[in-house]
Amino acid sequence: MSEIIEHLLAEAVTKGGLNQKQIAQIVMFRIFGNKSGFLHLENLRIGQIPATPISRNQLVKRDITSEKLLLQTTSLLGEPIGYTQESNGDLINNFFPHQSQSKSATSDSYDTELDLHTENAFHAVQPEHLVLLCLRQDPLKEAVTYITSIERILPHLTDDDISFFFTEPYNFLSDYSHTEKNCRIDVGQEQTVLYGDRSAPMFRFDPYFMVASSARGQAQLDKLRTIAWDVAQPVLLKARDMLIIDNRKTAHARSPFTARFDGTDRWIQRAFAISNQRFYTAKLGKQSRVFDLVTAL
């Protein structure tokens, strides 16, 4: 299986479908970023898209144009990776409404808001970028992705707030489980919200999976969540749109939307990228594109 993946990746690098302008935009975003923390590309080649399935067992997609596009994009951002708890380690994750996930806070839900969160904030091998590719928009155009960046949040924080979030550890719970999502497992991952360079901090945020150690910590977390939502930017993804999110500088969310389960529902593909895979290989003593739960390096 790994040989097949590597062959597909090699083909995607040279024949992924991005033009020179788009490649330059992606590389510029990786190197320099922007205040919003995301890059929105439109009208990309995604190939022939079959009817949206209603379950994983019915997922059959023979045209791999969109998969090659995602792999080419993640290669420009660094290295494509997967996680064992995400689609059994697949490098490309497919999300569409599941009736069984009604009222659940998962990517397969549809009638529940997904709150602002940094992807895999609990994981020691946290993705630096995530890429969302819209294969089909929901028919009523209700689904909205929201992105909030630390650069837009910082002007609304006091110096004391910033110092607090650089020094106060929160317990980031894991949803890692082979049997269910959103199980909130305590893996002892105590981390600060802000880290790195104080003049240009990085940001990890996932209120549903964060536990404060004091009343002040909870009050500060509630304040930060309010500010984060106040400055969040909405993005309405259409078919053939790609959204590249800087996962070390942002949190993202998704509004609820209506599902029909008739083949016309919203279908999103997602991929992750890191830029320092050899560092993780050296630390973990294992070379792989797919990571199990890692809490310390």
C-alpha positions in Angstrom: 0.0 0.0 0.0 2.8 2.4 0.8 4.4 1.9 -2.6 1.0 2.7 -4.2 0.8 5.9 -2.2 4.3 7.0 -3.0 3.7 6.3 -6.7 0.5 8.4 -6.6 2.3 11.2 -4.8 5.1 11.3 -7.3 2.6 11.5 -10.1 0.6 14.2 -8.3 3.7 16.4 -7.9 4.1 16.8 -11.6 0.5 16.2 -12.8 -1.6 17.6 -10.0 -3.4 20.2 -12.1 -2.2 23.4 -10.5 -1.0 26.1 -12.9 2.1 28.3 -12.3 0.2 31.2 -10.8 -1.6 28.9 -8.3 1.7 27.2 -7.4 3.2 30.6 -6.7 0.3 31.6 -4.6 0.6 28.5 -2.4 4.4 28.8 -2.0 4.0 32.5 -1.1 1.4 31.6 1.5 3.6 28.9 3.0 6.6 31.2 3.3 5.0 34.5 4.2 1.4 33.7 5.4 -1.1 36.5 5.7 -3.2 38.2 8.4 -6.2 36.1 7.7 -4.3 32.8 8.0 -5.9 31.2 4.9 -5.7 31.1 1.2 -8.8 30.6 -0.9 -8.4 29.3 -4.5 -11.3 28.9 -6.9 -12.2 27.1 -10.1 -9.7 24.3 -9.8 -9.8 21.1 -11.8 -11.4 18.3 -9.7 -12.5 15.8 -12.4 -15.7 13.9 -12.6 -17.5 13.7 -9.2 -20.0 11.0 -8.6 -23.2 11.3 -6.5 -22.4 12.1 -2.9 -22.5 8.8 -1.0 -24.4 8.4 2.2 -22.0 6.1 4.0 -18.3 5.1 3.8 -19.3 1.7 2.4 -20.8 3.5 -0.6 -17.8 5.7 -1.3 -16.7 4.9 -4.9 -14.7 7.5 -6.7 -12.8 6.3 -9.8 -11.6 9.7 -11.1 -8.6 10.7 -8.9 -8.1 14.2 -10.3 -9.1 15.8 -7.0 -6.8 13.5 -5.0 -3.8 14.3 -7.1 -4.6 18.0 -6.7 -4.7 17.7 -3.0 -1.4 15.8 -2.9 0.3 18.3 -5.1 -0.9 21.1 -2.9 0.3 19.4 0.3 3.7 18.7 -1.3 4.1 22.4 -2.0 3.2 23.1 1.7 5.6 20.4 2.9 4.8 16.7 3.2 1.3 15.1 3.1 0.6 13.1 6.3 -2.3 11.2 7.8 -3.4 10.1 11.3 -4.6 6.6 12.3 -7.7 8.1 13.9 -8.6 9.9 10.7 -10.1 7.6 8.1 -7.7 4.8 9.2 -4.7 6.9 8.2 -5.7 7.8 4.6 -3.9 10.9 3.3 -7.1 12.1 1.8 -10.2 12.3 4.1 -13.7 12.5 2.6 -16.5 14.2 4.5 -20.2 14.2 3.7 -23.4 14.0 5.8 -24.0 10.8 7.7 -27.5 10.3 9.2 -25.8 8.4 12.1 -23.9 11.6 12.9 -26.9 13.9 13.3 -26.5 16.2 16.3 -22.8 15.2 16.6 -19.9 17.6 16.6 -17.9 15.8 13.9 -16.9 16.5 10.3 -19.5 13.9 9.2 -22.3 15.8 10.8 -24.5 18.4 9.1 -27.1 19.8 11.5 -24.7 20.8 14.2 -22.2 23.7 14.4 -18.6 22.7 14.6 -17.0 25.2 17.0 -13.8 27.0 16.4 -10.8 24.6 16.8 -7.2 24.1 15.8 -6.8 20.7 14.1 -5.3 18.0 16.4 -4.2 20.6 19.0 -3.5 17.8 21.4 -1.1 16.0 19.1 2.7 16.4 19.3 2.8 16.0 15.5 0.3 18.8 14.7 -0.4 19.6 11.1 1.0 22.9 10.0 -1.5 23.3 7.2 -4.8 21.7 6.4 -6.4 21.8 2.9 -10.1 21.6 2.2 -11.3 20.9 -1.3 -15.0 21.3 -2.1 -16.2 18.6 -4.5 -19.9 19.6 -4.1 -21.5 22.5 -2.3 -24.6 21.8 -0.2 -27.7 22.5 -2.4 -29.1 25.3 -0.1 -25.6 27.0 0.2 -25.9 27.0 4.0 -22.6 25.6 5.0 -20.1 28.3 5.9 -16.5 27.8 7.0 -15.2 30.3 9.5 -11.5 31.1 10.1 -10.1 33.2 12.9 -6.4 34.0 13.0 -4.2 35.0 15.9 -3.1 38.1 14.0 -6.7 39.3 14.0 -7.2 38.3 17.6 -4.1 40.0 19.1 -5.2 43.6 18.8 -8.2 42.8 21.1 -6.0 41.2 23.8 -4.3 43.2 26.6 -0.6 42.7 27.4 -1.8 40.8 30.5 -4.0 38.6 28.4 -1.1 37.8 26.1 1.2 37.0 29.0 -1.4 34.8 30.5 -1.9 32.7 27.4 1.8 32.3 26.9 2.2 30.9 30.5 -1.0 29.3 31.6 -1.2 25.6 30.7 -4.6 24.1 29.6 -5.2 20.4 29.5 -5.9 19.7 25.8 -8.0 16.5 25.6 -7.7 14.0 22.8 -10.5 12.7 20.7 -8.2 9.8 19.6 -10.2 6.6 19.6 -10.6 3.8 17.1 -14.3 3.4 18.0 -15.7 6.9 18.3 -15.1 10.6 17.9 -15.3 13.4 20.5 -14.6 11.1 23.4 -12.5 13.7 25.2 -9.6 11.5 26.5 -7.2 12.9 29.0 -3.7 12.2 27.7 -1.9 14.6 30.0 -1.3 17.2 27.3 -0.9 20.4 29.2 0.0 23.2 26.8 -0.3 27.0 26.5 -2.6 28.7 24.0 0.1 30.9 22.6 3.7 29.8 21.9 6.7 30.6 19.9 7.8 34.2 19.2 6.0 36.7 21.4 6.0 39.3 18.6 4.4 36.8 16.2 2.9 34.0 18.3 1.5 30.7 17.2 -1.9 29.6 18.4 -3.6 26.4 19.5 -7.3 26.6 20.5 -10.1 24.0 20.9 -12.5 25.1 23.7 -14.5 21.9 23.6 -11.4 19.8 24.3 -9.6 22.3 26.7 -9.8 22.1 30.5 -8.8 25.1 32.6 -7.1 24.5 35.9 -8.7 27.6 37.6 -11.7 29.9 37.4 -9.5 32.6 35.9 -8.3 30.2 33.3 -11.9 29.4 32.3 -12.9 33.1 32.3 -9.9 33.9 30.0 -10.8 31.0 27.7 -14.4 32.2 27.5 -13.1 35.8 26.7 -10.8 34.4 24.0 -13.5 32.4 22.4 -15.8 35.5 22.2 -13.0 37.5 20.6 -12.1 34.7 18.2 -15.7 34.5 17.0 -16.0 38.3 16.7 -13.1 38.5 14.3 -13.7 35.2 12.4 -14.0 35.5 8.6 -16.7 33.5 6.8 -15.9 31.5 3.6 -18.6 30.0 1.5 -17.0 27.0 -0.3 -18.3 26.3 -3.8 -17.5 23.2 -5.9 -13.9 23.4 -7.2 -12.9 25.7 -4.4 -9.8 25.0 -2.2 -9.2 26.5 1.2 -5.6 26.3 2.6 -5.5 27.0 6.4 -2.4 27.8 8.5 -3.2 25.4 11.4 -0.5 27.0 13.6 -2.0 30.5 13.3 -5.8 29.9 13.2 -8.8 28.1 14.4 -11.7 27.2 12.1 -15.4 26.2 12.4 -18.4 25.2 10.2 -22.0 26.2 10.4 -24.8 23.6 10.4 -26.5 22.9 7.0 -29.4 20.8 5.6 -28.7 17.3 4.2 -30.9 15.5 1.7 -29.2 12.1 1.4 -30.1 12.0 -2.3 -26.6 12.3 -3.9 -26.6 16.1 -4.0 -25.2 16.7 -0.5 -22.0 18.6 0.4 -18.8 16.7 -0.1 -15.5 17.9 1.1 -12.0 16.4 0.9 -9.3 17.2 3.4 -5.5 16.7 3.6 -2.8 17.6 6.1 0.7 18.8 5.6 3.8 19.2 7.8 7.2 20.7 6.7 9.6 18.9 9.0 8.9 15.2 8.6 12.6 14.2 9.0 12.6 15.9 12.5 9.7 13.7 13.6 11.3 10.6 12.1 14.5 11.4 14.1 12.5 11.9 17.3 10.2 8.9 16.9 12.6 6.5 15.3 10.2 5.6 12.6 9.7 6.9 9.1 6.0 7.1 8.1 3.5 9.4 6.6 0.8 8.2 9.0 1.0 9.0 12.7 -0.5 7.2 15.7 -1.2 9.2 18.9 2.0 11.1 19.9 1.9 13.3 23.0 5.7 13.9 23.5 8.8 14.1 21.3 
